[in-house]
Amino acid sequence: MENNIVKKFEDPADDESNRIVWDSAKVQKAIEAMELGYQVPHAPFYESDINYRKGNTVYDYSKEEIEEIKRCAKDIVYFANTYCHAMTDDGVRKITLYDYQAEMLSQFQDNRWNVCLASRQIGKTICSGIFIAWYSLFNFDKNAMIMSNKGATTKEILMKTKHLYENLPFFLKPGILKKDVMELRFDNGCRVIGQNTTKTGGISFTIHLLYLDEFANIMHSIINPFYENVYPTLSSSKISRVIITSTPNGYNKFHEIYQGAVDGINEYTPYRVDWWQVPDRDEDWKKQEIANLGSIEAFNQQYGNQFLSASSLLLSSVEMKKIKRTEIEFVFREFDALDDLGIDYSCLRWDPSVDPDMLDGNQDFYLFSIDLAEGVGKDYSIINIFKVLPMEIKYHRDLISPSDITDFFKLEQIGVFRSNIHSLKDFSMILYELVVNIFNQENLRNIIEYNAFGQEIINNLIHLYPTRNDFDEETLVRYHHRVGSKIKKPGIRINKDNKRILTTKVKNYIRTNRVILKDSNTIMEAAMFSRNENGTYSAQTGNDDLMMTVVNATSFFDTVDYSETVEELFDYIEGIYKEKIEETLEISGNLSGDSFNIYDIVD
């Protein structure tokens, strides 16, 4: 067999490499011969390294190989899971992407401008290496540049990109024209270049793909001038791509870009990966890491995705994992009543499963939680829309000593209006149409934060259409606005004391599945909702208007309006729910279901 292998490549007709047309079978025979120590004339390998294809090698692709190339070029996740290998503690192993890694790669493929906030050790470097390799394999005449906060890190990323290339099947590999520590050059015209980050880094290159790793940790004196110098090179191209990944490091350029992406004021698409998204990382792992690092502040800096490492997030990994499982991208729906206003309402988004024609049903009950802003491009005006539903039976076990039937119902987020450009009048008109003409007012309650513009919105709702106003003031949930007041007024007045109480309840209600969040923007705010020095919670960075409507919505559980809603809804729910609720109450000794635990939020 060995002689046959050698004889094949000693054929006098094959005295020049360009006379050999290679295919998978011939390449495999050449590899076998070289592994046995034989010389293979005109071997198709760069510098006789069987892991690298020689540039401009003539190759006869099979029909199956052509189809695989097409599929890999179209779908990076398929490419990664099918053909990519990485070095692990157990040696080189085929990659199986975690869900968040597949999402990350898909986002990099689908969007030109990407910024990723990532915890330590979540595999972002290997994901970036996969993308750089994929981009270089399935393009022509493109330059990919890798830059990081340290030269050693840049070399490591390029090394991983090379390692990914080495373990690909021969037919997927472009030929190599140059290979050194900081550069790969392929015969398809693509180059991968590693460069140290300086103030003028990348300024003399044509860059089609720029990958910036640990961007927040670039020296403060360099980060701003570097970005300002390299950005025009990228923005002048219609096909250029940027990937920025980093752990947070205070309020610097990375924070500015990431927060701008979250707020939708720049072209970047944000992506966030938390430590608890990695399988096998749980609260016990966190405790051990805190002990090893020496402090919670150190953990927050390295793993917590917190720009201020000293702050404490409201939701733990347990609660965040729970709400991430229900996260979906809300979608726009058209309504004739809103179209007739002539006001842009594209920022009103819905759970895709919501049927717009069924929102006024007699057996469905809803809550609007409303937060207000001036509409001048800063804070957001919010209508957070929740449906009152019975809890899933499997979660009854999480309730501690339920007292009556009100403990068995939840608020599930189904819609969100979020805008910082709509005037209070336009906002009032949209709210009016939702309340009066789209939902059934009898089965709807509104919680309006009263502090700043609450009374103005209430006045607008009541007097917006003097000759044909159909707004029912009974939809407004009432609260005591002062300590000792005997009169309840529409709207909830928030201060640091009741805010602290309500925020604590949010955590518990999420844990026990009584508040279900779905909207991706709300969940993003929840991930950054942290305790301040005064002990109350707010956004660590960016806005928290959506999250505050969630906080305010939890006050509904402690009102007469909620208990009356549940009494009505109880008559409509399926028999199995009634049976299980009564069974659980009987076990806990509170079967009557008549005593409602009402707690009014006051100053």
PLY file of the C-alpha trace (Angstrom):
ply
format ascii 1.0
element vertex 603
property float x
property float y
property float z
element edge 602
property int vertex1
property int vertex2
end_header
0.00 0.00 0.00
2.80 2.38 0.95
4.55 1.84 -2.40
1.31 2.48 -4.27
0.81 5.77 -2.45
4.34 6.93 -3.27
4.14 5.71 -6.86
1.00 7.75 -7.43
2.90 10.98 -6.74
6.07 9.97 -8.62
4.24 9.89 -11.96
6.51 11.74 -14.47
3.46 13.50 -15.86
3.08 15.30 -12.54
6.33 17.24 -12.74
4.55 20.56 -12.09
1.98 21.25 -9.36
-0.37 23.07 -11.69
-0.71 19.94 -13.79
-2.26 18.03 -10.88
-5.96 18.43 -10.36
-6.57 17.50 -6.75
-9.66 16.07 -5.14
-10.50 14.74 -1.70
-9.27 11.23 -2.43
-5.92 12.42 -3.81
-5.44 14.82 -0.91
-6.12 12.04 1.59
-3.57 9.78 -0.12
-1.00 12.58 -0.03
-1.63 13.07 3.72
-1.26 9.35 4.36
2.00 9.26 2.44
3.48 12.26 4.25
2.44 10.87 7.63
4.39 7.76 6.76
7.45 9.90 6.08
7.43 9.90 2.32
8.05 12.90 0.10
5.10 13.83 -2.08
6.13 15.88 -5.10
4.01 18.97 -5.65
1.97 18.27 -2.50
-0.99 20.65 -2.13
0.14 21.85 1.29
1.62 25.19 2.29
5.25 24.69 3.34
4.59 20.93 3.56
2.19 21.42 6.47
-0.79 19.11 5.88
-3.02 21.47 7.90
-2.64 24.30 5.38
-3.67 24.29 1.75
-1.15 25.69 -0.72
-2.23 28.79 -2.55
-3.68 28.45 -6.04
-3.96 24.67 -5.79
-6.19 23.32 -8.57
-9.02 21.34 -6.97
-11.93 19.37 -8.42
-14.90 19.89 -6.08
-17.52 17.18 -5.88
-21.20 18.07 -6.11
-21.60 17.31 -2.40
-18.66 19.56 -1.48
-20.09 22.43 -3.50
-23.41 22.06 -1.68
-21.63 22.07 1.69
-19.69 25.20 0.79
-22.95 26.92 -0.14
-24.61 25.85 3.10
-21.67 26.92 5.26
-21.47 30.28 3.51
-25.16 30.85 4.15
-25.33 29.66 7.78
-22.46 30.34 10.17
-24.07 28.33 12.97
-24.20 25.26 10.75
-20.58 25.86 9.75
-19.50 26.13 13.40
-21.38 23.10 14.69
-20.46 20.91 11.73
-16.84 21.70 10.97
-15.19 23.74 13.71
-12.89 22.32 16.39
-11.27 23.97 19.40
-8.66 23.15 21.99
-10.18 22.06 25.31
-8.90 20.54 28.56
-9.35 17.18 26.85
-7.52 18.14 23.68
-8.95 19.16 20.31
-12.69 18.61 20.26
-15.50 19.35 17.84
-17.42 22.47 18.84
-21.03 22.37 19.98
-22.25 25.90 20.42
-24.21 26.96 23.46
-27.49 28.67 22.64
-26.12 32.13 23.40
-23.06 31.49 21.21
-25.27 30.49 18.29
-27.33 33.66 18.81
-24.15 35.75 18.97
-22.79 34.34 15.72
-26.13 34.78 13.97
-26.21 38.40 15.07
-22.67 38.96 13.80
-23.71 37.44 10.46
-26.93 39.44 10.14
-25.73 42.87 11.28
-22.86 45.06 10.14
-22.30 46.90 13.43
-22.19 44.77 16.58
-21.33 45.52 20.20
-21.30 42.74 22.76
-21.24 43.15 26.55
-19.90 39.87 27.85
-18.90 38.26 31.10
-15.48 36.67 31.43
-14.93 33.14 30.16
-18.09 32.75 28.12
-16.32 31.76 24.90
-16.56 35.09 23.09
-12.98 34.77 21.78
-13.64 31.43 20.11
-16.93 32.81 18.71
-15.07 35.78 17.28
-12.44 33.45 15.85
-15.18 31.39 14.20
-16.69 34.50 12.66
-13.34 35.79 11.39
-12.53 32.39 9.87
-16.01 32.11 8.32
-15.81 35.64 6.91
-12.38 35.00 5.37
-13.29 31.59 3.94
-16.47 32.62 2.16
-15.59 36.05 0.81
-13.23 37.45 -1.79
-10.78 40.34 -1.51
-11.67 41.33 2.06
-9.43 42.48 4.92
-10.24 41.46 8.50
-8.33 43.26 11.25
-8.06 42.06 14.85
-7.16 44.51 17.59
-7.27 44.17 21.35
-6.19 45.89 24.53
-3.02 43.75 24.55
-0.78 42.50 21.78
-0.72 39.04 23.38
-4.52 38.87 23.24
-4.50 39.82 19.56
-2.01 37.02 18.86
-4.20 34.57 20.79
-7.29 35.44 18.75
-5.35 35.07 15.49
-3.92 31.79 16.75
-7.44 30.47 17.45
-8.52 31.56 13.98
-5.58 29.61 12.54
-6.42 26.61 14.69
-10.00 26.64 13.40
-8.66 26.74 9.82
-6.25 23.86 10.47
-9.02 21.48 11.50
-11.34 22.16 8.57
-11.68 19.62 5.72
-9.43 20.44 2.79
-12.24 21.37 0.43
-13.38 24.21 2.72
-9.95 25.79 2.98
-8.78 28.60 0.74
-5.09 28.38 -0.16
-2.47 30.10 1.97
-0.15 32.67 0.41
1.35 33.97 3.67
1.26 32.83 7.28
3.05 34.43 10.19
2.34 35.45 13.78
0.18 38.47 12.92
-1.13 37.74 9.41
-2.91 35.16 7.27
-3.22 35.78 3.54
-5.43 33.58 1.37
-5.57 32.99 -2.36
-9.19 34.22 -2.40
-7.80 37.69 -1.79
-8.76 37.79 1.90
-6.37 38.72 4.71
-6.57 38.43 8.48
-4.28 40.93 10.17
-3.51 41.35 13.85
-2.33 44.75 15.01
-1.58 46.44 18.31
-4.06 49.13 19.37
-2.54 52.59 19.16
-4.00 56.06 18.59
-3.48 55.66 14.84
-4.01 51.89 14.64
-5.69 50.70 11.44
-5.65 54.17 9.91
-3.62 53.19 6.82
-5.56 50.01 5.99
-8.67 49.28 4.01
-10.70 47.42 6.61
-13.78 45.39 5.73
-14.11 43.62 9.09
-12.79 45.14 12.30
-12.84 43.07 15.47
-12.07 44.91 18.70
-11.65 42.66 21.74
-11.79 43.91 25.36
-12.46 47.37 24.01
-13.36 48.82 27.43
-9.92 47.89 28.72
-7.91 49.77 26.12
-5.89 52.51 27.79
-7.96 55.62 28.46
-5.46 57.84 26.67
-5.77 55.73 23.50
-9.38 54.53 23.27
-11.05 57.77 22.16
-8.48 58.95 19.56
-8.13 55.38 18.22
-11.87 55.02 17.66
-12.17 58.51 16.16
-9.34 57.72 13.72
-10.51 54.27 12.62
-14.25 55.02 12.43
-14.14 57.14 9.20
-12.36 54.26 7.43
-15.27 52.00 8.28
-18.18 54.40 7.83
-17.04 55.33 4.31
-17.65 51.75 3.18
-21.11 50.31 2.49
-20.00 46.77 3.32
-17.67 47.22 6.30
-18.41 45.34 9.51
-17.47 46.00 13.12
-17.56 43.65 16.09
-16.78 45.11 19.51
-16.69 42.77 22.50
-15.73 43.57 26.07
-16.35 43.21 29.74
-17.39 46.55 31.28
-14.81 48.88 32.79
-16.58 51.99 34.03
-18.20 54.74 31.97
-15.91 55.00 28.95
-16.16 54.75 25.16
-17.35 51.16 25.30
-20.15 52.13 27.67
-21.07 55.01 25.37
-21.30 52.74 22.31
-23.09 49.89 24.08
-25.63 52.16 25.77
-26.18 54.02 22.52
-26.96 50.69 20.87
-29.41 49.75 23.64
-31.12 53.14 23.32
-31.22 52.90 19.53
-29.29 56.10 18.92
-26.42 54.56 16.96
-26.13 51.87 14.27
-24.76 49.17 16.56
-26.81 46.11 17.45
-26.30 45.22 21.13
-25.81 41.74 22.50
-25.29 40.73 26.11
-23.99 37.49 27.62
-24.17 36.90 31.37
-22.18 34.41 33.41
-25.26 32.38 34.32
-25.99 31.62 30.67
-23.04 29.22 30.69
-24.24 25.70 31.58
-23.18 24.43 35.03
-22.73 27.96 36.40
-25.13 28.55 39.28
-25.26 30.36 42.61
-22.88 27.83 44.20
-20.37 28.52 41.44
-20.80 32.24 42.05
-20.16 31.87 45.78
-16.98 29.92 45.08
-15.76 32.51 42.57
-16.45 35.33 45.03
-14.42 33.46 47.65
-11.57 32.91 45.19
-11.59 36.52 43.95
-11.92 37.96 47.43
-14.98 40.19 47.10
-18.37 40.63 45.46
-17.01 43.81 43.85
-14.29 41.81 42.10
-16.86 39.26 40.92
-19.12 42.01 39.60
-16.22 43.53 37.69
-15.10 40.27 36.09
-18.36 38.39 35.67
-21.30 40.63 36.56
-21.48 42.83 33.44
-21.75 45.80 35.80
-20.23 49.10 34.77
-20.19 50.06 38.45
-18.79 47.01 40.20
-19.86 48.10 43.68
-23.58 48.12 42.86
-25.88 45.20 43.62
-28.29 43.94 40.96
-31.91 43.40 41.94
-32.31 40.10 40.10
-30.01 37.20 40.77
-28.97 34.65 38.18
-31.95 32.52 39.22
-34.49 35.24 38.39
-32.62 36.34 35.24
-32.52 32.79 33.90
-36.24 32.54 34.53
-37.19 35.67 32.61
-34.70 34.98 29.81
-36.58 31.75 29.11
-39.73 33.73 28.31
-37.97 36.49 26.33
-39.28 37.18 22.83
-39.04 40.02 20.37
-42.27 42.02 20.43
-43.80 42.98 17.07
-45.83 45.83 15.62
-49.56 45.49 15.02
-51.86 47.85 13.11
-55.08 49.22 14.60
-57.64 51.27 12.67
-58.39 53.40 15.74
-54.72 54.39 16.03
-54.24 54.85 12.29
-57.04 57.44 12.34
-55.07 59.60 14.81
-52.36 60.33 12.26
-49.74 59.81 15.00
-46.81 57.43 14.61
-47.40 54.52 16.98
-44.74 52.14 15.62
-43.18 52.07 19.10
-46.22 50.11 20.33
-45.13 46.47 20.26
-46.87 43.22 21.12
-46.26 39.63 22.05
-46.50 37.91 18.62
-49.16 35.54 19.99
-51.55 38.40 20.80
-54.59 38.62 18.55
-55.46 42.35 18.16
-59.10 41.50 17.50
-59.46 39.72 20.85
-58.28 42.46 23.23
-61.81 43.61 24.05
-63.08 40.18 25.15
-65.51 40.01 28.06
-63.57 37.23 29.77
-60.10 38.79 29.56
-58.70 41.25 32.10
-55.78 43.63 31.68
-53.60 46.14 33.50
-51.82 49.18 32.03
-48.83 50.45 34.01
-48.02 53.96 32.82
-44.89 56.06 33.33
-44.58 59.53 31.85
-41.95 61.81 30.36
-41.96 65.08 28.44
-41.18 63.58 25.04
-38.03 65.62 24.43
-35.66 62.74 23.67
-34.61 61.86 27.23
-36.70 59.65 29.52
-39.40 57.45 28.01
-43.17 57.50 28.29
-44.32 53.93 28.83
-47.52 51.93 28.64
-46.64 48.47 29.93
-49.55 46.15 29.16
-50.18 43.07 31.30
-52.83 40.39 31.12
-54.23 38.99 34.37
-54.10 35.20 34.14
-54.21 32.18 36.46
-50.77 30.85 37.31
-49.69 27.55 35.82
-50.61 24.76 38.22
-47.02 23.51 38.40
-46.01 26.78 40.09
-48.54 26.50 42.92
-45.88 24.66 44.89
-43.74 27.81 44.96
-46.39 29.74 46.90
-45.72 29.98 50.60
-48.93 29.73 52.66
-51.35 31.15 50.08
-54.15 32.98 51.89
-56.86 33.19 49.22
-57.55 32.92 45.51
-55.74 36.20 44.72
-52.40 34.46 45.34
-52.94 32.19 42.34
-53.03 34.81 39.59
-50.25 36.52 37.67
-49.48 39.51 35.47
-48.11 38.48 32.07
-46.56 41.14 29.85
-48.20 41.23 26.40
-47.50 44.71 25.03
-45.30 47.79 25.42
-45.51 51.37 24.21
-42.11 53.08 24.65
-41.28 56.52 23.27
-39.22 59.53 24.27
-40.40 61.74 21.41
-44.19 61.73 21.77
-45.65 64.80 23.45
-47.91 64.31 26.44
-50.90 65.21 24.28
-50.05 62.68 21.56
-49.33 60.08 24.26
-52.72 60.83 25.85
-54.50 60.36 22.51
-52.86 56.97 21.92
-53.63 55.90 25.50
-57.25 57.03 25.14
-57.77 54.98 21.98
-56.23 51.90 23.59
-58.41 52.20 26.68
-61.70 53.21 25.04
-61.70 51.65 21.56
-59.25 48.74 21.56
-59.64 47.19 25.03
-62.80 46.59 27.06
-62.80 49.31 29.72
-64.84 47.25 32.14
-62.04 44.68 32.29
-59.13 47.14 32.30
-57.31 49.02 35.05
-54.71 51.78 34.69
-51.90 52.52 37.14
-50.48 55.97 36.37
-47.33 57.19 38.09
-48.54 60.47 39.51
-45.27 62.18 40.46
-44.50 64.44 37.48
-47.14 64.46 34.77
-49.75 62.11 36.17
-52.44 64.71 36.77
-51.92 66.20 33.31
-52.45 62.81 31.67
-55.53 62.14 33.81
-56.96 65.53 32.81
-56.23 64.79 29.16
-57.99 61.45 29.32
-61.07 62.99 30.90
-61.27 66.15 28.78
-59.56 65.13 25.52
-62.84 64.94 23.60
-65.31 67.20 25.45
-68.33 66.38 23.27
-67.85 62.62 22.97
-65.59 61.54 25.81
-66.10 57.89 26.70
-63.20 57.49 29.12
-64.28 55.81 32.37
-62.46 57.19 35.42
-63.19 53.92 37.22
-60.36 52.36 35.21
-57.86 54.45 37.20
-56.43 52.61 40.22
-56.48 54.83 43.31
-53.99 55.17 46.15
-53.44 57.25 49.25
-51.13 60.09 48.20
-50.21 61.17 51.73
-49.65 59.42 55.03
-52.83 59.50 57.07
-54.99 60.54 54.15
-58.47 59.01 54.20
-59.10 59.70 50.53
-57.64 57.69 47.68
-56.80 59.49 44.47
-56.05 58.27 40.94
-52.40 57.45 40.32
-49.55 56.13 42.43
-47.14 58.58 44.01
-43.68 56.99 44.25
-41.06 57.89 46.86
-37.94 56.16 48.12
-39.82 54.26 50.84
-42.60 52.64 48.83
-40.24 52.24 45.87
-37.98 50.10 48.05
-40.93 47.97 49.17
-42.31 47.50 45.68
-38.90 46.73 44.17
-38.35 43.97 46.70
-41.75 42.56 45.76
-40.79 42.51 42.06
-37.97 40.10 42.81
-40.29 37.81 44.77
-43.08 37.94 42.19
-40.67 37.06 39.39
-39.24 34.21 41.45
-42.72 32.80 42.14
-43.92 33.29 38.54
-46.53 35.91 39.42
-44.90 38.51 37.14
-43.95 37.24 33.69
-41.74 39.51 31.59
-41.36 38.83 27.87
-40.30 42.02 26.08
-36.57 41.99 25.30
-36.13 45.70 26.10
-37.76 45.25 29.50
-35.57 42.26 30.26
-32.50 44.23 29.23
-33.43 46.96 31.72
-34.08 44.33 34.39
-30.54 43.01 33.95
-29.13 46.49 34.78
-31.52 47.39 37.62
-29.34 47.79 40.71
-29.21 49.26 44.19
-27.94 52.80 44.67
-26.08 54.26 47.62
-29.37 55.42 49.17
-30.69 51.86 49.11
-33.23 52.25 46.31
-33.02 50.69 42.88
-32.60 52.29 39.47
-30.76 51.73 36.20
-27.04 51.21 36.64
-26.73 52.73 33.20
-29.24 53.95 30.64
-32.98 54.08 31.24
-35.19 52.20 33.66
-38.63 53.49 32.65
-39.85 50.07 31.54
-38.60 48.47 34.73
-40.29 51.13 36.85
-43.63 50.34 35.23
-43.04 46.72 36.27
-42.33 47.92 39.82
-45.49 50.04 39.84
-47.55 47.20 38.38
-46.80 45.01 41.41
-48.73 47.47 43.58
-51.85 46.20 41.81
-51.65 42.93 43.75
-52.40 44.86 46.98
-55.47 46.76 45.80
-59.22 46.23 45.95
-59.23 46.57 42.13
-57.07 43.47 41.86
-59.17 41.41 44.25
-62.34 42.40 42.37
-60.66 41.53 39.06
-59.72 38.09 40.36
-63.22 37.47 41.73
-64.65 38.12 38.28
-61.93 36.23 36.41
-62.31 33.22 38.71
-65.75 32.58 37.25
-64.29 32.26 33.74
-61.17 30.15 34.25
-61.06 26.47 33.37
-62.34 23.98 35.91
-58.95 22.35 36.44
-57.54 25.67 37.68
-60.42 26.11 40.13
-59.99 22.58 41.46
-56.24 22.94 41.98
-56.59 26.37 43.63
-59.22 25.09 46.04
-57.17 21.96 46.72
-54.05 24.03 47.53
-56.02 26.40 49.76
-57.57 23.46 51.59
-54.15 22.03 52.28
-52.94 25.40 53.57
-56.10 25.85 55.67
-57.40 28.93 53.79
-60.18 27.54 51.68
-62.73 30.31 52.13
-61.04 32.60 49.63
-62.93 35.54 51.14
-60.20 37.35 53.05
-58.14 39.58 50.77
-54.82 40.87 52.01
-55.00 44.49 50.84
-51.97 46.71 51.29
-52.14 50.31 50.12
-48.92 51.95 49.00
-48.64 55.33 50.71
-46.01 57.97 51.33
0 1
1 2
2 3
3 4
4 5
5 6
6 7
7 8
8 9
9 10
10 11
11 12
12 13
13 14
14 15
15 16
16 17
17 18
18 19
19 20
20 21
21 22
22 23
23 24
24 25
25 26
26 27
27 28
28 29
29 30
30 31
31 32
32 33
33 34
34 35
35 36
36 37
37 38
38 39
39 40
40 41
41 42
42 43
43 44
44 45
45 46
46 47
47 48
48 49
49 50
50 51
51 52
52 53
53 54
54 55
55 56
56 57
57 58
58 59
59 60
60 61
61 62
62 63
63 64
64 65
65 66
66 67
67 68
68 69
69 70
70 71
71 72
72 73
73 74
74 75
75 76
76 77
77 78
78 79
79 80
80 81
81 82
82 83
83 84
84 85
85 86
86 87
87 88
88 89
89 90
90 91
91 92
92 93
93 94
94 95
95 96
96 97
97 98
98 99
99 100
100 101
101 102
102 103
103 104
104 105
105 106
106 107
107 108
108 109
109 110
110 111
111 112
112 113
113 114
114 115
115 116
116 117
117 118
118 119
119 120
120 121
121 122
122 123
123 124
124 125
125 126
126 127
127 128
128 129
129 130
130 131
131 132
132 133
133 134
134 135
135 136
136 137
137 138
138 139
139 140
140 141
141 142
142 143
143 144
144 145
145 146
146 147
147 148
148 149
149 150
150 151
151 152
152 153
153 154
154 155
155 156
156 157
157 158
158 159
159 160
160 161
161 162
162 163
163 164
164 165
165 166
166 167
167 168
168 169
169 170
170 171
171 172
172 173
173 174
174 175
175 176
176 177
177 178
178 179
179 180
180 181
181 182
182 183
183 184
184 185
185 186
186 187
187 188
188 189
189 190
190 191
191 192
192 193
193 194
194 195
195 196
196 197
197 198
198 199
199 200
200 201
201 202
202 203
203 204
204 205
205 206
206 207
207 208
208 209
209 210
210 211
211 212
212 213
213 214
214 215
215 216
216 217
217 218
218 219
219 220
220 221
221 222
222 223
223 224
224 225
225 226
226 227
227 228
228 229
229 230
230 231
231 232
232 233
233 234
234 235
235 236
236 237
237 238
238 239
239 240
240 241
241 242
242 243
243 244
244 245
245 246
246 247
247 248
248 249
249 250
250 251
251 252
252 253
253 254
254 255
255 256
256 257
257 258
258 259
259 260
260 261
261 262
262 263
263 264
264 265
265 266
266 267
267 268
268 269
269 270
270 271
271 272
272 273
273 274
274 275
275 276
276 277
277 278
278 279
279 280
280 281
281 282
282 283
283 284
284 285
285 286
286 287
287 288
288 289
289 290
290 291
291 292
292 293
293 294
294 295
295 296
296 297
297 298
298 299
299 300
300 301
301 302
302 303
303 304
304 305
305 306
306 307
307 308
308 309
309 310
310 311
311 312
312 313
313 314
314 315
315 316
316 317
317 318
318 319
319 320
320 321
321 322
322 323
323 324
324 325
325 326
326 327
327 328
328 329
329 330
330 331
331 332
332 333
333 334
334 335
335 336
336 337
337 338
338 339
339 340
340 341
341 342
342 343
343 344
344 345
345 346
346 347
347 348
348 349
349 350
350 351
351 352
352 353
353 354
354 355
355 356
356 357
357 358
358 359
359 360
360 361
361 362
362 363
363 364
364 365
365 366
366 367
367 368
368 369
369 370
370 371
371 372
372 373
373 374
374 375
375 376
376 377
377 378
378 379
379 380
380 381
381 382
382 383
383 384
384 385
385 386
386 387
387 388
388 389
389 390
390 391
391 392
392 393
393 394
394 395
395 396
396 397
397 398
398 399
399 400
400 401
401 402
402 403
403 404
404 405
405 406
406 407
407 408
408 409
409 410
410 411
411 412
412 413
413 414
414 415
415 416
416 417
417 418
418 419
419 420
420 421
421 422
422 423
423 424
424 425
425 426
426 427
427 428
428 429
429 430
430 431
431 432
432 433
433 434
434 435
435 436
436 437
437 438
438 439
439 440
440 441
441 442
442 443
443 444
444 445
445 446
446 447
447 448
448 449
449 450
450 451
451 452
452 453
453 454
454 455
455 456
456 457
457 458
458 459
459 460
460 461
461 462
462 463
463 464
464 465
465 466
466 467
467 468
468 469
469 470
470 471
471 472
472 473
473 474
474 475
475 476
476 477
477 478
478 479
479 480
480 481
481 482
482 483
483 484
484 485
485 486
486 487
487 488
488 489
489 490
490 491
491 492
492 493
493 494
494 495
495 496
496 497
497 498
498 499
499 500
500 501
501 502
502 503
503 504
504 505
505 506
506 507
507 508
508 509
509 510
510 511
511 512
512 513
513 514
514 515
515 516
516 517
517 518
518 519
519 520
520 521
521 522
522 523
523 524
524 525
525 526
526 527
527 528
528 529
529 530
530 531
531 532
532 533
533 534
534 535
535 536
536 537
537 538
538 539
539 540
540 541
541 542
542 543
543 544
544 545
545 546
546 547
547 548
548 549
549 550
550 551
551 552
552 553
553 554
554 555
555 556
556 557
557 558
558 559
559 560
560 561
561 562
562 563
563 564
564 565
565 566
566 567
567 568
568 569
569 570
570 571
571 572
572 573
573 574
574 575
575 576
576 577
577 578
578 579
579 580
580 581
581 582
582 583
583 584
584 585
585 586
586 587
587 588
588 589
589 590
590 591
591 592
592 593
593 594
594 595
595 596
596 597
597 598
598 599
599 600
600 601
601 602
